Amino acid sequence: MKIEKKRICIYPKDIQRITGKSYRQSARLLQKIRTDLKKLENEFVSIEEFCSYTSLKIEQVEPLIIG
Protein backbone atom coordinates (compact mmCIF):
# COMPACT_ATOMS: atom_id res chain seq x y z
CA MET A 1 0.00 0.00 0.00
CA LYS A 2 1.49 3.31 -1.10
CA ILE A 3 0.82 6.45 0.89
CA GLU A 4 0.43 9.62 -1.16
CA LYS A 5 2.61 12.50 0.02
CA LYS A 6 0.63 15.63 0.62
CA ARG A 7 1.54 18.88 2.29
CA ILE A 8 -0.72 21.58 3.66
CA CYS A 9 1.79 24.40 4.17
CA ILE A 10 3.58 26.48 1.56
CA TYR A 11 7.19 27.67 1.50
CA PRO A 12 9.02 30.46 -0.39
CA LYS A 13 10.52 27.92 -2.80
CA ASP A 14 6.99 26.82 -3.76
CA ILE A 15 5.91 30.41 -4.33
CA GLN A 16 9.04 30.91 -6.44
CA ARG A 17 8.02 27.98 -8.67
CA ILE A 18 4.43 29.22 -8.98
CA THR A 19 5.08 32.90 -9.66
CA GLY A 20 8.54 32.92 -11.22
CA LYS A 21 9.70 35.55 -8.71
CA SER A 22 13.02 35.38 -6.89
CA TYR A 23 13.35 33.53 -3.59
CA ARG A 24 13.61 36.80 -1.66
CA GLN A 25 10.49 38.26 -3.27
CA SER A 26 8.65 35.00 -2.55
CA ALA A 27 9.71 35.17 1.11
CA ARG A 28 8.46 38.77 1.29
CA LEU A 29 5.11 37.75 -0.21
CA LEU A 30 4.80 34.93 2.31
CA GLN A 31 5.59 37.36 5.14
CA LYS A 32 2.98 39.82 3.80
CA ILE A 33 0.37 37.04 3.74
CA ARG A 34 1.25 36.17 7.36
CA THR A 35 0.93 39.82 8.39
CA ASP A 36 -2.39 40.34 6.59
CA LEU A 37 -3.82 37.14 8.09
CA LYS A 38 -2.60 38.24 11.54
CA LYS A 39 -0.46 35.15 12.03
CA LEU A 40 2.62 34.99 14.21
CA GLU A 41 6.05 34.84 12.60
CA ASN A 42 6.46 31.14 13.38
CA GLU A 43 3.01 30.07 12.12
CA PHE A 44 2.70 28.32 8.78
CA VAL A 45 0.63 29.53 5.83
CA SER A 46 -1.51 26.84 4.25
CA ILE A 47 -1.84 26.27 0.53
CA GLU A 48 -5.54 27.17 0.75
CA GLU A 49 -4.73 30.49 2.48
CA PHE A 50 -2.13 31.28 -0.19
CA CYS A 51 -4.60 30.48 -2.98
CA SER A 52 -7.38 32.59 -1.49
CA TYR A 53 -4.96 35.50 -0.92
CA THR A 54 -3.58 35.42 -4.47
CA SER A 55 -6.88 34.42 -6.16
CA LEU A 56 -5.27 31.36 -7.72
CA LYS A 57 -7.08 28.05 -8.04
CA ILE A 58 -5.78 25.26 -5.85
CA GLU A 59 -6.11 22.83 -8.77
CA GLN A 60 -3.52 24.86 -10.66
CA VAL A 61 -1.18 25.33 -7.71
CA GLU A 62 -1.01 21.80 -6.24
CA PRO A 63 0.70 20.12 -9.24
CA LEU A 64 3.45 22.75 -9.16
CA ILE A 65 4.08 22.21 -5.45
CA ILE A 66 3.65 18.48 -5.01
CA GLY A 67 4.80 17.46 -8.45
Backbone as a printed PyTorch tensor [residue, N CA C, xyz], in Angstrom:
tensor([[[  0.8440,  -1.1780,   0.0000],
         [  0.0000,   0.0000,   0.0000],
         [  0.8890,   1.2410,   0.0000]],

        [[  0.6680,   2.1030,  -0.9650],
         [  1.4860,   3.3090,  -1.1040],
         [  0.7370,   4.5180,  -0.5410]],

        [[  1.4190,   5.2620,   0.2940],
         [  0.8190,   6.4550,   0.8890],
         [  1.2040,   7.6640,   0.0460]],

        [[  0.1910,   8.4360,  -0.3500],
         [  0.4330,   9.6220,  -1.1630],
         [  0.9610,  10.7500,  -0.2840]],

        [[  2.0470,  11.3810,  -0.7230],
         [  2.6140,  12.4960,   0.0210],
         [  1.8050,  13.7450,  -0.2730]],

        [[  1.3920,  14.4070,   0.7780],
         [  0.6270,  15.6280,   0.6170],
         [  1.0210,  16.6070,   1.7080]],

        [[  1.1970,  17.8480,   1.3240],
         [  1.5410,  18.8840,   2.2940],
         [  0.3830,  19.8580,   2.3920]],

        [[  0.3210,  20.5610,   3.5170],
         [ -0.7170,  21.5800,   3.6590],
         [ -0.1220,  22.9760,   3.8070]],

        [[  1.1900,  23.0710,   4.0290],
         [  1.7940,  24.3970,   4.1720],
         [  2.6370,  24.7220,   2.9450]],

        [[  2.8630,  26.0080,   2.7420],
         [  3.5820,  26.4760,   1.5610],
         [  4.8510,  27.1960,   2.0040]],

        [[  5.8880,  27.0920,   1.1980],
         [  7.1910,  27.6690,   1.4950],
         [  7.5990,  28.6410,   0.3860]],

        [[  8.5800,  29.5100,   0.6480],
         [  9.0150,  30.4610,  -0.3880],
         [  9.4630,  29.7900,  -1.6840]],

        [[ 10.0800,  28.6300,  -1.5990],
         [ 10.5250,  27.9160,  -2.8000],
         [  9.3200,  27.5160,  -3.6620]],

        [[  8.2110,  27.1520,  -3.0230],
         [  6.9910,  26.8180,  -3.7600],
         [  6.4340,  28.0510,  -4.4680]],

        [[  6.4150,  29.1660,  -3.7530],
         [  5.9140,  30.4130,  -4.3280],
         [  6.8030,  30.8400,  -5.4910]],

        [[  8.0940,  30.5970,  -5.3660],
         [  9.0390,  30.9080,  -6.4370],
         [  8.6990,  30.1020,  -7.6900]],

        [[  8.3950,  28.8190,  -7.5280],
         [  8.0210,  27.9820,  -8.6670],
         [  6.7160,  28.4320,  -9.3070]],

        [[  5.7460,  28.8410,  -8.4810],
         [  4.4280,  29.2220,  -8.9760],
         [  4.4750,  30.5550,  -9.7150]],

        [[  5.1350,  31.5360,  -9.1160],
         [  5.0800,  32.9010,  -9.6550],
         [  6.2470,  33.2680, -10.5600]],

        [[  7.3670,  32.5680, -10.4320],
         [  8.5350,  32.9250, -11.2170],
         [  9.3410,  34.0690, -10.6040]],

        [[  8.9660,  34.4850,  -9.3950],
         [  9.6980,  35.5530,  -8.7070],
         [ 10.9430,  34.9680,  -8.0440]],

        [[ 11.8100,  35.8390,  -7.5810],
         [ 13.0180,  35.3760,  -6.8900],
         [ 12.6380,  34.8080,  -5.5200]],

        [[ 13.5880,  34.1140,  -4.9100],
         [ 13.3510,  33.5260,  -3.5940],
         [ 13.0440,  34.6140,  -2.5750]],

        [[ 13.7980,  35.7070,  -2.6280],
         [ 13.6150,  36.7960,  -1.6570],
         [ 12.2430,  37.4520,  -1.8150]],

        [[ 11.8180,  37.6780,  -3.0510],
         [ 10.4860,  38.2550,  -3.2730],
         [  9.3960,  37.3000,  -2.8010]],

        [[  9.6190,  36.0060,  -3.0000],
         [  8.6540,  35.0040,  -2.5460],
         [  8.5660,  34.9850,  -1.0260]],

        [[  9.7000,  35.1210,  -0.3540],
         [  9.7090,  35.1660,   1.1110],
         [  8.9820,  36.4130,   1.6130]],

        [[  9.1670,  37.5300,   0.9160],
         [  8.4600,  38.7710,   1.2900],
         [  6.9520,  38.6060,   1.1210]],

        [[  6.5410,  37.9790,   0.0210],
         [  5.1070,  37.7510,  -0.2080],
         [  4.5370,  36.8610,   0.8820]],

        [[  5.2560,  35.8200,   1.2490],
         [  4.7990,  34.9310,   2.3150],
         [  4.6840,  35.6830,   3.6390]],

        [[  5.6390,  36.5580,   3.9130],
         [  5.5880,  37.3610,   5.1380],
         [  4.4130,  38.3330,   5.1070]],

        [[  4.1220,  38.9140,   3.9430],
         [  2.9770,  39.8210,   3.8030],
         [  1.6620,  39.0780,   4.0230]],

        [[  1.5740,  37.8600,   3.5160],
         [  0.3730,  37.0450,   3.7390],
         [  0.2080,  36.7760,   5.2240]],

        [[  1.3090,  36.4070,   5.9100],
         [  1.2540,  36.1730,   7.3580],
         [  0.7760,  37.4090,   8.1060]],

        [[  1.3010,  38.5650,   7.7240],
         [  0.9250,  39.8180,   8.3850],
         [ -0.5480,  40.1380,   8.1590]],

        [[ -0.9950,  40.0210,   6.9180],
         [ -2.3860,  40.3420,   6.5920],
         [ -3.3760,  39.3770,   7.2400]],

        [[ -2.9560,  38.1230,   7.4310],
         [ -3.8220,  37.1420,   8.0870],
         [ -3.6660,  37.1500,   9.6070]],

        [[ -2.8450,  38.0860,  10.0990],
         [ -2.6020,  38.2410,  11.5410],
         [ -2.0730,  36.9530,  12.1790]],

        [[ -1.1050,  36.3420,  11.4990],
         [ -0.4560,  35.1470,  12.0290],
         [  0.8600,  35.5600,  12.6810]],

        [[  1.3200,  34.7470,  13.5930],
         [  2.6180,  34.9890,  14.2100],
         [  3.7200,  34.6170,  13.2220]],

        [[  4.9220,  35.0710,  13.5070],
         [  6.0540,  34.8450,  12.6000],
         [  6.3710,  33.3630,  12.4200]],

        [[  6.1260,  32.5560,  13.4550],
         [  6.4570,  31.1350,  13.3800],
         [  5.2960,  30.2570,  12.9220]],

        [[  4.1470,  30.8490,  12.5890],
         [  3.0060,  30.0690,  12.1160],
         [  3.1030,  29.8390,  10.6140]],

        [[  2.6620,  28.6670,  10.1880],
         [  2.7000,  28.3190,   8.7830],
         [  1.5210,  28.9230,   8.0260]],

        [[  1.7030,  29.1040,   6.7190],
         [  0.6300,  29.5350,   5.8300],
         [  0.2310,  28.3160,   5.0120]],

        [[ -1.0570,  28.0090,   4.9910],
         [ -1.5110,  26.8370,   4.2520],
         [ -1.6380,  27.1580,   2.7670]],

        [[ -1.6850,  26.1070,   1.9810],
         [ -1.8370,  26.2660,   0.5300],
         [ -3.1770,  26.9300,   0.2280]],

        [[ -4.2210,  26.5690,   0.9630],
         [ -5.5410,  27.1720,   0.7540],
         [ -5.5200,  28.6690,   1.0520]],

        [[ -4.8290,  29.0610,   2.1340],
         [ -4.7300,  30.4870,   2.4760],
         [ -3.9710,  31.2450,   1.3990]],

        [[ -2.8980,  30.6480,   0.8820],
         [ -2.1310,  31.2790,  -0.1900],
         [ -3.0080,  31.4570,  -1.4310]],

        [[ -3.7530,  30.4190,  -1.7840],
         [ -4.6030,  30.4850,  -2.9770],
         [ -5.7030,  31.5270,  -2.8340]],

        [[ -6.3270,  31.5970,  -1.6780],
         [ -7.3770,  32.5920,  -1.4930],
         [ -6.8000,  34.0070,  -1.4830]],

        [[ -5.5990,  34.1780,  -0.9530],
         [ -4.9580,  35.5010,  -0.9150],
         [ -4.5710,  35.9630,  -2.3190]],

        [[ -4.0640,  35.0470,  -3.1350],
         [ -3.5830,  35.4190,  -4.4730],
         [ -4.6210,  35.2110,  -5.5590]],

        [[ -5.7890,  34.7020,  -5.2090],
         [ -6.8760,  34.4240,  -6.1600],
         [ -6.4790,  33.3930,  -7.2160]],

        [[ -5.6300,  32.4630,  -6.8360],
         [ -5.2730,  31.3550,  -7.7200],
         [ -6.1030,  30.1440,  -7.3420]],

        [[ -6.3240,  29.2610,  -8.3090],
         [ -7.0820,  28.0470,  -8.0440],
         [ -6.1450,  26.9780,  -7.5010]],

        [[ -6.6110,  26.2710,  -6.4840],
         [ -5.7790,  25.2600,  -5.8460],
         [ -5.4600,  24.1250,  -6.8150]],

        [[ -6.3490,  23.8780,  -7.7710],
         [ -6.1120,  22.8320,  -8.7660],
         [ -4.9280,  23.1590,  -9.6550]],

        [[ -4.6540,  24.4460,  -9.8610],
         [ -3.5160,  24.8570, -10.6580],
         [ -2.2230,  24.8780,  -9.8420]],

        [[ -2.3470,  25.1530,  -8.5790],
         [ -1.1790,  25.3290,  -7.7130],
         [ -0.6110,  23.9970,  -7.2260]],

        [[ -1.4710,  23.0670,  -6.8320],
         [ -1.0080,  21.8040,  -6.2400],
         [ -0.0350,  21.0240,  -7.1210]],

        [[ -0.2810,  20.8710,  -8.4250],
         [  0.6970,  20.1200,  -9.2390],
         [  2.0790,  20.7640,  -9.2590]],

        [[  2.1640,  22.0710,  -9.1550],
         [  3.4500,  22.7530,  -9.1560],
         [  4.1920,  22.5590,  -7.8450]],

        [[  3.4610,  22.3750,  -6.7660],
         [  4.0790,  22.2130,  -5.4480],
         [  4.4350,  20.7450,  -5.1880]],

        [[  3.4740,  19.8820,  -5.3640],
         [  3.6470,  18.4780,  -5.0060],
         [  4.3480,  17.6950,  -6.1230]],

        [[  4.1070,  18.0850,  -7.3480],
         [  4.8020,  17.4640,  -8.4530],
         [  3.9950,  16.4110,  -9.0330]]])
